[in-house]
Amino acid sequence: MPQFLWPLAWWKRIGCGFQLLLISSLVIAACTAWWWIDSARTCEAQDEYNLRGICLMRIQERAEQGDSAAQWAYGHYLEAESKQAEAQFWQRKAMHGARTGLGLRDSMEAYCDRVPGFEARTVESTMLRVAENSPDAHLRLLQLYTYPGCGAFDLDKASAQIPRLTQCAYLAIARYLRTAEEKRYRVSPWVRVAIQSNMKRCDQELANPPPLGTTVREIMPVRQ
């Protein structure tokens, strides 16, 4: 028998059952390889809640190495997977490990007094510690002090943050003013001056947007 016919003869001898098993195995292997390749290719498009494949492995590795942003991302992924205890472990670790404003996430105010380890006093003290060396964190403090679901809610403290803002904070200031109106809180003239100053900063940032990822920003960039 010619050598080029040997594979065909072997294929016939193994029988239909084994042929189907082999084909199925090859298809599964090809799909698995494609899934891993695609997970690496689409890393930039994956958000914290749908991490997969190589991207997930990279985030987990960075989280274990102490990267605060990766710890937040990994915690949010685990939360989406309904692994609450593990998620809270990484979220607490991320909060306590924060060293700059970017290490503070808006999740902290949402979790405040709702998730174990995120009690109002703990969240506030963490933000205050970071703000000492990272002034952009004053935006996070303003957001915290105007969040009604948290025990740190305090419009006096919120007012004190506005002159210290280092970035346009039109959303946080809008919430501050709405809340002040609802609570019949008197906004002092010096705070109104600080708000006007921040709106001028917004005009500047609209004309010359700052680099992304360098300081804490509002969830939506400033726009006309």
C-alpha positions in Angstrom: 0.0 0.0 0.0 1.4 3.5 -0.9 2.5 5.5 2.1 0.1 8.4 1.3 -2.8 6.0 1.8 -1.8 4.8 5.3 -3.6 7.7 7.1 -6.8 6.9 5.2 -6.5 3.2 6.0 -5.9 3.9 9.7 -8.9 6.3 9.7 -11.1 3.5 8.4 -9.9 1.0 10.9 -10.6 3.0 14.0 -14.3 2.9 13.5 -17.1 5.5 13.5 -17.3 5.9 17.3 -13.7 6.8 17.7 -13.7 9.0 14.6 -16.5 11.1 16.1 -14.7 11.3 19.5 -11.5 12.4 17.8 -13.3 15.0 15.7 -15.2 16.3 18.7 -11.9 16.6 20.6 -10.2 18.5 17.8 -13.2 20.9 17.6 -13.2 21.5 21.4 -9.4 22.1 21.3 -9.7 24.5 18.5 -12.6 26.4 20.2 -10.6 26.5 23.5 -7.5 27.9 21.7 -9.6 30.5 19.9 -11.3 31.5 23.2 -7.9 32.1 24.9 -6.5 34.0 21.9 -9.7 36.1 21.7 -9.6 36.8 25.4 -6.1 38.3 25.0 -7.0 40.2 21.9 -10.1 41.8 23.5 -8.5 42.7 26.8 -9.0 46.5 26.3 -12.7 46.0 25.6 -13.4 43.9 28.7 -14.8 45.7 31.7 -14.3 44.7 35.4 -17.5 42.6 35.4 -16.9 40.4 32.4 -13.2 39.6 32.7 -12.1 36.3 31.1 -9.2 34.2 30.0 -5.8 35.7 29.9 -7.1 39.1 30.8 -8.6 37.7 34.0 -5.3 35.9 34.8 -3.4 39.1 34.4 -5.7 41.1 36.6 -5.6 38.4 39.3 -1.8 38.3 39.2 -1.5 42.1 39.5 -4.0 42.1 42.4 -2.0 39.5 44.2 1.1 41.7 43.7 -0.6 44.6 45.4 -1.9 46.7 42.5 -4.9 48.7 43.9 -6.6 49.2 40.5 -6.3 45.5 39.8 -7.7 44.6 43.2 -10.8 46.8 42.6 -11.2 45.2 39.2 -10.8 41.6 40.5 -13.2 42.4 43.4 -15.8 43.7 41.0 -15.4 40.6 38.8 -15.9 38.3 41.8 -18.9 40.3 42.9 -20.5 39.7 39.4 -19.7 36.0 39.9 -21.7 36.1 43.2 -18.6 35.3 45.2 -19.3 38.0 47.8 -16.9 37.0 50.5 -13.9 36.9 48.1 -15.1 40.1 46.4 -15.3 42.0 49.7 -11.8 40.8 50.7 -10.2 42.3 47.6 -12.3 45.5 47.8 -11.2 46.1 51.4 -7.6 45.3 50.4 -7.9 47.8 47.6 -9.3 50.5 49.8 -6.8 50.2 52.6 -3.9 50.0 50.1 -4.8 53.2 48.3 -2.0 55.8 48.1 -3.3 58.2 45.5 -6.6 59.7 44.6 -6.9 57.3 41.7 -6.7 54.4 44.2 -10.0 55.6 45.7 -13.1 54.4 43.7 -16.6 55.7 43.8 -17.6 52.2 44.9 -16.4 53.3 48.3 -19.3 55.7 48.8 -21.8 53.2 47.4 -20.5 50.4 49.7 -20.4 52.8 52.7 -22.4 51.3 55.7 -23.7 48.6 53.3 -20.7 46.3 53.0 -18.7 45.0 56.0 -15.4 46.8 56.3 -16.8 49.9 54.5 -18.2 51.6 57.6 -18.5 55.4 57.2 -15.6 56.2 59.6 -13.3 53.8 57.8 -14.1 55.1 54.4 -13.8 58.7 55.5 -10.5 58.2 57.3 -9.0 56.4 54.3 -10.0 59.3 52.0 -8.6 61.9 54.4 -5.3 60.0 54.6 -4.9 59.8 50.9 -5.9 63.5 50.4 -2.9 64.6 52.5 -0.6 63.7 49.7 -3.0 63.5 46.7 -5.2 66.6 46.7 -7.3 65.3 43.8 -8.9 63.0 46.5 -10.9 65.9 47.8 -13.4 65.2 45.0 -14.0 61.7 46.5 -14.5 63.4 49.9 -17.1 65.8 48.4 -18.9 62.9 46.9 -18.8 61.0 50.2 -20.1 63.9 52.3 -23.1 64.4 50.0 -24.1 60.7 49.7 -27.3 60.3 51.7 -26.9 56.5 52.1 -23.7 56.9 54.1 -23.2 57.9 57.8 -20.4 60.3 56.7 -23.1 62.5 55.1 -22.3 66.1 56.3 -23.0 69.2 54.2 -20.6 71.3 56.4 -17.7 69.0 55.6 -18.8 68.9 51.9 -18.7 72.7 51.8 -15.2 72.7 53.1 -14.1 70.4 50.2 -15.2 72.6 47.4 -12.4 75.3 47.6 -9.9 72.4 47.7 -10.9 70.7 44.5 -8.2 70.4 41.9 -10.4 69.4 39.0 -13.7 70.3 37.4 -16.4 68.7 39.6 -19.6 69.8 38.0 -21.5 66.6 38.8 -20.5 66.5 42.4 -21.2 70.2 42.9 -24.6 69.8 41.2 -25.5 67.0 43.7 -24.2 69.2 46.6 -26.5 72.1 45.5 -29.5 69.8 45.0 -29.0 68.2 48.4 -28.5 71.6 50.1 -31.8 72.7 48.6 -33.6 69.5 49.7 -32.2 69.8 53.3 -32.8 73.6 53.4 -29.1 74.1 54.0 -27.7 77.6 53.6 -24.8 77.7 51.1 -22.4 80.4 52.4 -21.2 83.2 50.1 -17.6 81.9 50.2 -18.7 78.5 49.1 -20.6 80.1 46.2 -17.4 81.9 45.2 -15.5 78.6 45.3 -18.2 77.0 43.1 -17.8 79.9 40.5 -14.1 79.3 40.6 -14.6 75.6 39.9 -16.9 76.4 37.0 -14.1 78.5 35.5 -11.8 75.5 35.9 -14.5 73.5 34.0 -14.3 76.0 31.1 -10.5 75.6 31.1 -10.7 71.8 31.1 -13.3 72.0 28.3 -10.8 74.0 26.2 -7.8 71.9 27.2 -8.8 68.5 28.4 -6.3 67.1 31.0 -4.6 63.7 30.3 -6.7 60.7 31.1 -5.8 58.5 34.1 -3.6 61.1 35.9 -6.1 62.3 38.6 -9.5 61.5 39.9 -12.1 62.6 37.3 -15.9 62.8 37.3 -17.6 59.8 35.9 -18.5 61.8 32.8 -16.0 64.3 31.3 -17.0 68.0 31.3 -18.8 69.1 28.2 -20.5 72.2 26.9 
